[in-house]
Amino acid sequence: MGSSGASSAATAFALAKLFDIGVSETDLLRIAGEGEALVAGAPHYDNVAASLFGGVVLIDILKERVYRIRPPTSMYIAIVAPRGVATAEKKNGAG
């Protein structure tokens, strides 16, 4: 999730609430996407949608649909980390 997408989503949501503007989820997504485009050069709807709606979100811009997938509460998550990390040392006199 990008910070510019999160900022755009937060701004669009806050302004809609502040001015009591009744907008649909799709309209809110588009507005936040336009804000993202001004900062990042393109609307990254994946970041904006995750920030607006939370969880796992699929979007179909052409059909103007937002799909939320709510993972089960008893889900297990595994984190795998390597035992060591290879590093390159700079030798004296070596470029």
Backbone bond lengths (Angstrom), bond angles and torsions (degrees), N, CA, C in turn:
res aa  C-N    CA-C-N  psi(-1)  N-CA   C-N-CA  omega(-1)  CA-C   N-CA-C  phi
1 M - - - 1.435 - - 1.517 107.70 -
2 G 1.322 115.66 123.15 1.456 120.71 -179.67 1.514 112.51 -82.76
3 S 1.312 115.60 147.94 1.463 119.48 -178.43 1.523 111.92 -68.79
4 S 1.342 118.06 -32.67 1.466 119.15 178.08 1.523 110.59 -68.36
5 G 1.327 117.52 -35.80 1.461 121.15 175.96 1.517 111.47 -66.75
6 A 1.324 116.20 -40.59 1.469 120.71 178.30 1.522 110.67 -66.38
7 S 1.316 117.11 -40.36 1.472 120.78 178.53 1.526 111.12 -65.74
8 S 1.314 117.47 -42.63 1.457 121.58 178.77 1.521 111.04 -64.28
9 A 1.329 116.18 -42.29 1.461 120.59 178.96 1.525 110.84 -64.40
10 A 1.315 116.86 -44.77 1.465 120.90 -179.60 1.523 111.08 -63.07
11 T 1.321 116.85 -41.43 1.464 120.80 -179.60 1.524 111.04 -66.03
12 A 1.321 117.59 -47.09 1.465 121.21 179.89 1.526 110.69 -61.58
13 F 1.319 116.90 -44.37 1.465 121.37 -179.60 1.530 110.79 -64.54
14 A 1.330 116.56 -46.45 1.468 120.92 -177.88 1.527 111.42 -63.52
15 L 1.329 117.59 -42.78 1.463 120.26 179.92 1.526 111.66 -67.19
16 A 1.325 116.37 -38.12 1.467 119.52 177.34 1.524 110.61 -62.93
17 K 1.320 117.52 -40.02 1.472 121.74 178.04 1.527 111.16 -71.29
18 L 1.326 116.96 -44.31 1.452 121.69 -177.28 1.527 112.01 -60.15
19 F 1.330 115.88 -44.38 1.462 120.04 -178.05 1.529 112.40 -95.33
20 D 1.325 116.56 7.54 1.470 122.76 177.68 1.532 111.80 51.62
21 I 1.318 114.58 48.41 1.462 121.52 179.42 1.523 107.96 -92.55
22 G 1.285 116.95 119.20 1.462 120.98 178.55 1.517 110.86 -79.32
23 V 1.303 117.16 98.44 1.469 121.12 178.12 1.521 108.91 -116.70
24 S 1.308 115.12 148.57 1.462 120.09 177.44 1.525 109.57 -75.10
25 E 1.319 116.01 166.70 1.467 120.03 177.39 1.522 110.50 -60.50
26 T 1.319 116.26 -39.49 1.461 120.16 -179.54 1.523 111.01 -65.73
27 D 1.341 117.05 -42.75 1.465 119.84 177.88 1.522 111.16 -63.83
28 L 1.319 116.20 -41.59 1.463 120.58 178.43 1.530 110.05 -62.01
29 L 1.317 116.47 -40.50 1.464 121.47 177.53 1.529 110.74 -62.58
30 R 1.318 116.92 -44.22 1.472 120.94 179.69 1.530 111.25 -64.90
31 I 1.333 117.24 -43.21 1.464 121.05 179.83 1.525 110.29 -62.37
32 A 1.323 116.34 -46.90 1.467 120.35 178.77 1.529 110.45 -64.43
33 G 1.327 116.81 -35.79 1.466 120.71 177.13 1.512 112.39 -63.78
34 E 1.328 116.63 -37.33 1.467 120.26 177.43 1.529 110.63 -66.07
35 G 1.325 116.80 -40.01 1.463 120.25 175.46 1.513 111.67 -61.94
36 E 1.314 115.82 -40.56 1.469 121.62 177.42 1.527 110.13 -62.93
37 A 1.323 116.95 -40.07 1.463 121.25 -178.63 1.528 111.46 -63.99
38 L 1.325 117.37 -35.16 1.465 120.17 179.32 1.525 111.83 -64.96
39 V 1.324 116.40 -32.46 1.459 120.94 -177.59 1.528 111.64 -91.20
40 A 1.328 116.75 -44.76 1.462 120.91 -171.75 1.526 113.77 -99.92
41 G 1.336 117.80 -5.99 1.455 119.81 179.40 1.511 114.47 93.03
42 A 1.323 117.53 -16.37 1.466 122.38 178.56 1.526 108.07 -156.43
43 P 1.322 117.16 149.91 1.468 118.81 177.85 1.531 110.22 -76.15
44 H 1.294 116.90 114.15 1.474 121.77 177.52 1.529 107.54 -94.85
45 Y 1.322 114.79 83.78 1.464 119.97 -174.94 1.520 112.94 -62.52
46 D 1.330 117.08 -25.80 1.467 118.98 178.52 1.527 110.89 -63.34
47 N 1.321 117.45 -43.25 1.469 120.61 178.39 1.522 111.52 -70.54
48 V 1.323 116.09 -42.73 1.457 120.62 -178.56 1.532 110.57 -64.54
49 A 1.322 117.33 -44.25 1.471 121.21 -178.60 1.522 111.31 -63.79
50 A 1.318 117.17 -42.29 1.464 119.94 178.77 1.523 110.84 -62.65
51 S 1.329 116.14 -38.39 1.463 120.18 179.72 1.523 112.07 -70.60
52 L 1.323 117.02 -38.87 1.462 120.62 -178.54 1.525 113.19 -73.59
53 F 1.324 116.39 -43.31 1.457 120.09 -168.05 1.521 114.79 -110.48
54 G 1.318 118.04 -15.21 1.464 121.51 178.32 1.513 113.19 69.60
55 G 1.312 115.36 170.14 1.457 120.81 178.21 1.513 112.26 66.92
56 V 1.318 115.75 -152.81 1.455 122.43 177.06 1.526 107.00 -96.70
57 V 1.325 116.59 123.17 1.455 121.34 -174.17 1.522 109.87 -125.94
58 L 1.315 115.64 132.32 1.462 121.96 172.05 1.518 106.75 -113.75
59 I 1.321 116.61 139.47 1.459 119.48 179.98 1.515 109.89 -127.67
60 D 1.310 115.55 144.45 1.458 122.98 173.59 1.515 105.86 -123.40
61 I 1.316 116.40 96.32 1.464 122.12 -175.63 1.526 110.44 -64.43
62 L 1.324 117.47 -39.94 1.464 119.91 -177.50 1.529 112.29 -63.17
63 K 1.330 116.25 -38.09 1.469 120.47 178.83 1.525 112.01 -93.57
64 E 1.338 115.51 -0.78 1.462 122.27 -178.61 1.526 111.79 52.69
65 R 1.329 114.79 53.00 1.467 120.93 -179.96 1.521 110.17 -125.12
66 V 1.322 115.45 142.20 1.460 122.61 174.65 1.525 106.85 -118.30
67 Y 1.309 116.92 126.83 1.463 121.92 179.48 1.517 108.49 -115.74
68 R 1.319 117.33 126.20 1.462 122.06 175.77 1.513 109.24 -103.74
69 I 1.301 114.71 134.89 1.465 120.49 175.24 1.517 106.63 -113.40
70 R 1.291 116.44 115.84 1.460 120.90 179.88 1.528 108.74 -94.78
71 P 1.332 116.63 111.68 1.462 119.23 179.70 1.527 110.72 -67.26
72 P 1.314 116.94 152.55 1.465 119.34 178.53 1.524 111.26 -63.50
73 T 1.313 116.42 148.47 1.468 119.95 -177.87 1.521 112.26 -71.64
74 S 1.310 117.84 -17.88 1.465 120.17 -179.53 1.534 110.99 -101.29
75 M 1.306 116.75 37.47 1.446 120.92 -178.81 1.534 109.93 -83.23
76 Y 1.320 116.27 142.78 1.453 122.05 175.99 1.522 109.09 -101.15
77 I 1.318 115.94 142.46 1.452 121.68 178.35 1.526 108.10 -123.60
78 A 1.319 116.14 133.38 1.464 120.90 178.78 1.526 109.06 -113.99
79 I 1.312 115.52 137.55 1.460 121.57 175.39 1.524 107.03 -117.27
80 V 1.311 115.82 126.14 1.454 121.06 -178.10 1.524 108.10 -114.50
81 A 1.337 115.37 128.25 1.461 120.85 178.48 1.524 108.44 -129.17
82 P 1.335 116.72 140.79 1.465 118.91 178.67 1.526 110.92 -68.39
83 R 1.321 116.71 155.37 1.466 121.12 -179.65 1.523 111.83 -69.80
84 G 1.284 117.14 -32.12 1.460 120.64 -179.09 1.515 109.94 -146.84
85 V 1.283 115.07 160.59 1.460 119.80 179.33 1.517 107.31 -121.57
86 A 1.312 116.55 127.46 1.464 121.05 178.97 1.525 109.14 -76.09
87 T 1.305 115.45 134.00 1.461 119.85 177.42 1.522 109.14 -127.60
88 A 1.308 115.46 153.16 1.468 119.83 176.89 1.513 107.52 -103.16
89 E 1.331 115.98 129.31 1.455 120.29 178.64 1.520 109.17 -96.12
90 K 1.293 115.68 141.26 1.459 120.52 177.56 1.535 107.52 -87.94
91 K 1.317 116.35 118.05 1.462 122.24 -179.54 1.518 109.50 -80.63
92 N 1.298 115.83 151.11 1.466 121.60 178.72 1.524 109.56 -60.76
93 G 1.345 116.83 123.29 1.436 120.83 179.26 1.520 113.72 87.02
94 A 1.340 117.56 -13.44 1.458 120.27 179.29 1.519 108.91 -88.27
95 G 1.337 117.95 141.42 1.445 123.71 -175.09 1.438 113.77 -72.06
